[in-house]
Amino acid sequence: GHRVVSALTRGGNGRGNGGADGGERALYPHVPRCATVRDLLTWGPDLTGLVRRPLLRLLAEHCGEARDRERLLFLSSAGGRDGFRALVEEQRPSVAEVLALFPSAAPPLDVLLHGLQRLAPRFYSIANSPLGPGGMSRVRLALTVVEAQVAL
């Protein structure tokens, strides 16, 4: 866990090549080097966005069961367009839900993180709940300053 976090926050790809002296940029430079795997998963990849075909192919490459591998390869192929639309675009499963649907897909953490989209910066987050006092709905703004260099 720590080796993966360190490689992904300082440079390198967590697979033993690259790194701070290898000239590669960190995948998640805004996550502190002393972060836990939980911190990395919280602030690095987008775990709730639309799952893309390359991720399904990556998961297929790390399946222990042929059935899961075949289904994932089919969904990630041009021939599986309708199945992809029905599963991914209409149901919009999270990464965790896709992993639950294909339990034998078990890529190493660093490989999985490289296959996920980065969490997009956003200017604000809004959370509300109808469970406020007296059934009153409340809106709370949660702000965090995040500094990151973005290649244009």
N, C-alpha and C positions, 0 to 999 in steps of 0.2 A: 504494500500500500504506500509506504513512505517514498519508496524509489519512484513509483509512478507519479505521485503528487509532485515530488521534487523535479522530475524531468519535464512534466507538463507545465510547470510554473516558472522554470528558469530557462527553458530551451531544450531542444531535443524532442524525441518522440516517444520516450519511455521504452524503446526497444533496444537500447544499448548503442545506438549510433547517434551522432549529433551531440547536442548538449551545448553548454555555455561556451566551450572552446571549439565546438564544431560549426559555429556560425548560424545555427538554426534559431529562429525566433520561437519563443515559448507559445504554446497553444493557448494558454490562459495566463497572460502576463499580469493581469490585474488581481489574480488570486495570490495571496502571500505564500512564500516558499514553505512556511511552517504550517500550512493548512493541513487539515485532516482530509481523508477521502470524502467525508460528508460535506466539508466546506467546498471542496472541488466540485462535487456534484451539485451543490446548491448554487454556486456562482459561476460555473464554467459552461456546461452544455445546456442546450434547450431540451429539456426532458418532456415538455408538454406540447411542443409544436408538431406540425404535420410530419409524420414519418415518411422518409423518401426512399425511392427504389434502391439507391446504393447502400443504404443501411440494411435493407432486407437481404441484399446479396452478401454483404459482410456477415450478417448473422448466419446465412446459409453455409458460409465457409467454415463456421465454427459449430456446426450441429453434430451431435453424437448419434442422432437417429436419421436414417435415410428418408423417412416420411416427412419429417420437419424440413430437412434440407431440400427435398423436391418441391414442397409447397412454397417455401421461401424463394427458391429459384424461379418457379413459375410466376409468382406474384411480382418478382422484380424484372421479368422479361416482357417483351412487347406483346407476346401472346397472352399474358396474364393481365392485360390492361383492365378488363371488366372486373376481375376479381380484386385487383388493386383498388379500383374505384369503389367497389362495394365494401371492402374491409377498411381501407385507409381514409379515403376521401369522404365517405359518408358517415362512418362510425367514429373517425378521428381518435383512434386509440393512442394512449401515451406510449412512450418507450417501454415502461414497465409492463403495460398491458400486452404489448407485442411480445415481450419476453415471456410472459405468462402463457400466451397462446402457443408458443413454440418452446416448450420447456427444455429441450435438448440443446438449444442455441446458447452457448456459453463462451462468448469471446473473452479473452483477457481484458481487464479493465482498460489498459492503455489503448488497445485496439478499438474497443467500443467507443471510448472518448474521442478518438480520431475520426470515427465514423459519424459522430453526431454534429449537428449544427451548433455554432456558438450561440450562447444566450445573447439576444440582441439588446443593445443598450436602450433604455427607455427613460423618458424624462420624469415619470412619476408612476406610482402604483396606487390604485384605489381599491379599498376593500370595504365591503359593507355587509351588514347582517340584520335581518329582521328580528333578531333575538335581543334587541336592546331593551332597556327598562320600559315597562309598560307597552311592549310591542312596538316601540318607536324604532324606526330604522335610523342608523347612524352611518355616516361616511367618515372614514379616517384616512388621512394621507400619510403614507410612510415614505420618507425620502432618505436616500443614501447617496452620498457623493462618490462616484466611481470615476477614476481617472484612467484612461486607456488610450494608447496611440492606435489610430485606425489608418490602415493603408488605403489610399484613395486611388 
